[in-house]
């Protein structure tokens, strides 16, 4: 069997553990951006205030009939055949 010499003088120290706060902040910011964008893209209430509505004015239209009925137009003359 080959000689195995483990190095016992190597010391490994663990760095400070982080809770991933930066990652949570980025994911939260992206989620808020998507929600705000969807709110405005899908139609925020009150954003479209001039949607097809009837005007608030009262319009009165009166149509009067002519006193004498119109004369009927004469029938067009048919072409006569010469013999």
Backbone as a printed PyTorch tensor [residue, N CA C, xyz], in Angstrom:
tensor([[[  0.8360,  -1.1630,   0.0000],
         [  0.0000,   0.0000,   0.0000],
         [  0.8880,   1.2350,   0.0000]],

        [[  0.4370,   2.2600,  -0.7000],
         [  1.2220,   3.4920,  -0.8030],
         [  1.1560,   4.2670,   0.4990]],

        [[  2.1900,   4.9940,   0.7370],
         [  2.2070,   5.8160,   1.9590],
         [  1.2530,   7.0010,   1.7840]],

        [[  0.4770,   7.2600,   2.7860],
         [ -0.4680,   8.3760,   2.7740],
         [ -0.1080,   9.2880,   3.9190]],

        [[  0.2110,  10.5230,   3.5740],
         [  0.6160,  11.4700,   4.6030],
         [ -0.3710,  12.6340,   4.6060]],

        [[ -1.3810,  12.5640,   5.4480],
         [ -2.3150,  13.6910,   5.4870],
         [ -1.6480,  14.9120,   6.0860]],

        [[ -1.9650,  16.0380,   5.5040],
         [ -1.3770,  17.2810,   6.0140],
         [ -2.2060,  17.7410,   7.1930]],

        [[ -1.6060,  17.7570,   8.3250],
         [ -2.3290,  18.1260,   9.5320],
         [ -2.1160,  19.5730,   9.9150]],

        [[ -1.2430,  20.2890,   9.2180],
         [ -0.9810,  21.6640,   9.5800],
         [ -1.8640,  22.6620,   8.8130]],

        [[ -2.7910,  22.1920,   7.9890],
         [ -3.6860,  23.0770,   7.2330],
         [ -4.9060,  23.3760,   8.0920]],

        [[ -5.1560,  24.6510,   8.3040],
         [ -6.3140,  25.0580,   9.0970],
         [ -7.3130,  25.7690,   8.1920]],

        [[ -8.5300,  25.3370,   8.2070],
         [ -9.5970,  25.9500,   7.4180],
         [-10.5140,  26.6800,   8.3790]],

        [[-10.6830,  27.9450,   8.1170],
         [-11.5990,  28.7180,   8.9560],
         [-12.8010,  29.1320,   8.1120]],

        [[-13.9410,  28.9950,   8.6720],
         [-15.1690,  29.3560,   7.9680],
         [-15.3660,  30.8560,   8.0680]],

        [[-15.8130,  31.4660,   6.9590],
         [-16.0910,  32.8950,   6.9480],
         [-17.4230,  33.1810,   7.6230]],

        [[-17.7310,  34.4090,   7.7640],
         [-19.0070,  34.7510,   8.3960],
         [-20.1710,  34.2660,   7.5320]],

        [[-21.1420,  33.6680,   8.1590],
         [-22.3040,  33.1830,   7.4080],
         [-23.2600,  34.3440,   7.1760]],

        [[-23.8080,  34.3740,   5.9950],
         [-24.7760,  35.4240,   5.6560],
         [-26.1430,  34.7850,   5.4940]],

        [[-27.1560,  35.5790,   5.7300],
         [-28.5240,  35.0800,   5.6070],
         [-29.0850,  35.2260,   4.2020]],

        [[-28.2800,  35.6840,   3.2590],
         [-28.7740,  35.8630,   1.8880],
         [-29.6470,  37.1010,   1.7590]],

        [[-29.3870,  38.1140,   2.5810],
         [-30.2090,  39.3250,   2.5700],
         [-30.1980,  40.0400,   1.2320]],

        [[-29.0590,  40.0520,   0.5680],
         [-28.9800,  40.7070,  -0.7420],
         [-29.8430,  40.0100,  -1.7740]],

        [[-29.8600,  38.6980,  -1.7360],
         [-30.6760,  37.9280,  -2.6720],
         [-32.1640,  38.1580,  -2.4130]],

        [[-32.5310,  38.1960,  -1.1390],
         [-33.9410,  38.4600,  -0.8060],
         [-34.3560,  39.8560,  -1.2530]],

        [[-33.4730,  40.8190,  -1.1210],
         [-33.7820,  42.1840,  -1.5530],
         [-33.9970,  42.2410,  -3.0550]],

        [[-33.1440,  41.5980,  -3.8310],
         [-33.2630,  41.6100,  -5.2930],
         [-34.5390,  40.9120,  -5.7350]],

        [[-34.8330,  39.7550,  -5.1540],
         [-36.0540,  39.0250,  -5.5110],
         [-37.2900,  39.8430,  -5.1300]],

        [[-37.2710,  40.4860,  -3.9780],
         [-38.3980,  41.3210,  -3.5640],
         [-38.5880,  42.5140,  -4.4770]],

        [[-37.4940,  43.1600,  -4.8840],
         [-37.5830,  44.3070,  -5.7930],
         [-38.1440,  43.8850,  -7.1460]],

        [[-37.7350,  42.7260,  -7.6430],
         [-38.2720,  42.2340,  -8.9140],
         [-39.7650,  41.9090,  -8.7980]],

        [[-40.1720,  41.3370,  -7.6840],
         [-41.5880,  41.0170,  -7.4920],
         [-42.4200,  42.2910,  -7.4390]],

        [[-41.9390,  43.3070,  -6.7530],
         [-42.6660,  44.5830,  -6.6910],
         [-42.7300,  45.2160,  -8.0750]],

        [[-41.6520,  45.1650,  -8.8400],
         [-41.6420,  45.7410, -10.1880],
         [-42.6510,  45.0360, -11.0860]],

        [[-42.7370,  43.7210, -10.9930],
         [-43.7040,  42.9680, -11.8120],
         [-45.1320,  43.3170, -11.4040]],

        [[-45.3940,  43.4220, -10.1150],
         [-46.7470,  43.7540,  -9.6640],
         [-47.1600,  45.1660, -10.0790]],

        [[-46.2660,  46.1210,  -9.9500],
         [-46.5850,  47.4980, -10.3490],
         [-46.7730,  47.5790, -11.8630]],

        [[-45.9160,  46.9170, -12.6130],
         [-46.0610,  46.9100, -14.0680],
         [-47.3670,  46.2690, -14.5060]],

        [[-47.7410,  45.1650, -13.8780],
         [-49.0110,  44.5140, -14.2170],
         [-50.2070,  45.3700, -13.8640]],

        [[-50.1160,  46.1130, -12.7790],
         [-51.2090,  46.9990, -12.3650],
         [-51.4790,  48.0540, -13.4310]],

        [[-50.4240,  48.6530, -13.9540],
         [-50.6160,  49.6940, -14.9530],
         [-50.8940,  49.1300, -16.3390]],

        [[-50.3500,  47.9810, -16.6770],
         [-50.5750,  47.4170, -18.0050],
         [-51.9620,  46.8020, -18.1460]],

        [[-52.5050,  46.2730, -17.0780],
         [-53.8110,  45.6340, -17.1520],
         [-54.9530,  46.5960, -16.8430]],

        [[-54.6710,  47.8600, -16.7300],
         [-55.7230,  48.8480, -16.5660],
         [-55.9640,  49.2560, -15.1410]],

        [[-55.2640,  50.2650, -14.7260],
         [-55.4640,  50.7890, -13.3830],
         [-56.8180,  51.4900, -13.3210]],

        [[-57.5720,  51.3030, -12.2460],
         [-58.8470,  51.9980, -12.1380],
         [-58.6210,  53.5020, -12.0800]],

        [[-59.4460,  54.2370, -12.8350],
         [-59.3230,  55.6800, -12.8710],
         [-58.3350,  56.1730, -13.9030]],

        [[-57.5930,  55.2830, -14.5250],
         [-56.6100,  55.7080, -15.5130],
         [-57.2840,  56.0710, -16.8250]],

        [[-58.3490,  55.3670, -17.1550],
         [-59.0810,  55.6140, -18.3990],
         [-60.3790,  56.3260, -18.0510]],

        [[-60.3250,  57.6170, -17.8730],
         [-61.5130,  58.3490, -17.4260],
         [-62.4160,  58.7650, -18.5750]],

        [[-61.9560,  58.7490, -19.8160],
         [-62.7790,  59.1890, -20.9340],
         [-63.2470,  58.0060, -21.7840]],

        [[-63.7430,  56.9850, -21.1510],
         [-64.2550,  55.8180, -21.8480],
         [-65.6630,  56.1350, -22.3280]],

        [[-65.9770,  55.8090, -23.5300],
         [-67.2390,  56.0620, -24.2190],
         [-68.4330,  56.2950, -23.3030]],

        [[-68.7130,  57.5220, -23.0590],
         [-69.8680,  57.8980, -22.2500],
         [-70.6910,  58.9060, -23.0220]],

        [[-71.9690,  58.9160, -22.7620],
         [-72.8330,  59.9090, -23.3870],
         [-72.5480,  61.2680, -22.7540]],

        [[-72.6490,  62.3340, -23.5590],
         [-72.4200,  63.6510, -22.9720],
         [-73.5180,  63.9980, -21.9750]],

        [[-73.2090,  64.9060, -21.0810],
         [-74.1590,  65.3010, -20.0490],
         [-75.1320,  66.3660, -20.5480]],

        [[-75.1690,  66.6090, -21.8330],
         [-76.0440,  67.6390, -22.3930],
         [-77.3550,  67.0090, -22.8530]],

        [[-78.4120,  67.7940, -22.8180],
         [-79.7040,  67.3510, -23.3250],
         [-79.8450,  67.8740, -24.7500]],

        [[-79.8760,  66.9800, -25.7210],
         [-79.9700,  67.3650, -27.1290],
         [-81.3890,  67.0980, -27.5930]],

        [[-82.0440,  68.1370, -28.1240],
         [-83.4160,  68.0220, -28.6130],
         [-83.4050,  68.2620, -30.1120]],

        [[-83.8090,  67.2750, -30.8850],
         [-83.8380,  67.3890, -32.3420],
         [-85.2880,  67.3060, -32.7890]],

        [[-85.7210,  68.3310, -33.5420],
         [-87.0890,  68.3670, -34.0570],
         [-87.0260,  68.3260, -35.5750]],

        [[-87.7220,  67.3700, -36.1700],
         [-87.7730,  67.2460, -37.6250],
         [-89.2000,  67.5390, -38.0480]],

        [[-89.3470,  68.5540, -38.9120],
         [-90.6900,  68.9240, -39.3790],
         [-90.9100,  68.3540, -40.7600]],

        [[-92.1410,  67.8670, -40.9810],
         [-92.5190,  67.3330, -42.2830],
         [-92.8730,  68.5000, -43.2040]],

        [[-92.6010,  68.3720, -44.5010],
         [-92.9870,  69.4490, -45.4290],
         [-94.5110,  69.5710, -45.4770]],

        [[-94.9960,  70.8020, -45.7060],
         [-96.4500,  71.0290, -45.7120],
         [-97.1050,  70.4250, -46.9500]],

        [[-96.4420,  70.4200, -48.0960],
         [-96.9820,  69.8250, -49.3230],
         [-96.1010,  68.6250, -49.6690]],

        [[-96.7400,  67.4600, -49.9000],
         [-95.9170,  66.3060, -50.2430],
         [-95.1830,  66.5270, -51.5730]],

        [[-94.0370,  65.9870, -51.6890],
         [-93.2310,  66.1490, -52.9030],
         [-93.8820,  65.4180, -54.0620]],

        [[-93.7190,  66.0070, -55.2390],
         [-94.2450,  65.3930, -56.4550],
         [-93.4010,  64.1650, -56.7990]],

        [[-94.0710,  63.1290, -57.2740],
         [-93.3570,  61.9340, -57.6990],
         [-92.5870,  62.2400, -58.9640]],

        [[-91.4140,  61.7220, -59.0770],
         [-90.5930,  61.9470, -60.2650],
         [-91.2180,  61.2070, -61.4380]],

        [[-91.2220,  61.8400, -62.6170],
         [-91.7880,  61.1600, -63.7980],
         [-90.9510,  59.9380, -64.1590]],

        [[-91.6360,  58.9260, -64.6920],
         [-90.9550,  57.7010, -65.0960],
         [-90.0790,  57.9920, -66.3020]],

        [[-88.9260,  57.3710, -66.3840],
         [-88.0640,  57.6140, -67.5490],
         [-88.7240,  57.0850, -68.8220]],

        [[-88.5340,  57.8370, -69.8810],
         [-89.1370,  57.4510, -71.1770],
         [-88.4090,  56.2370, -71.7130]],

        [[-89.2040,  55.2810, -72.2180],
         [-88.5990,  54.0860, -72.7820],
         [-88.1710,  54.3890, -74.2110]],

        [[-87.0740,  53.8580, -74.6470],
         [-86.6170,  54.1190, -76.0340],
         [-87.5990,  53.4950, -77.0180]],

        [[-87.9210,  54.2730, -78.0420],
         [-88.8870,  53.7800, -79.0440],
         [-88.1150,  53.1440, -80.2070]],

        [[-88.7360,  52.1020, -80.7050],
         [-88.1230,  51.3850, -81.7950],
         [-88.6500,  51.9200, -83.1250]],

        [[-87.7820,  52.2110, -84.0440],
         [-88.2180,  52.6870, -85.3580],
         [-88.3460,  51.5090, -86.3080]],

        [[-89.3690,  51.6330, -87.1900],
         [-89.6150,  50.5410, -88.1260],
         [-89.1600,  50.8330, -89.5060]]])
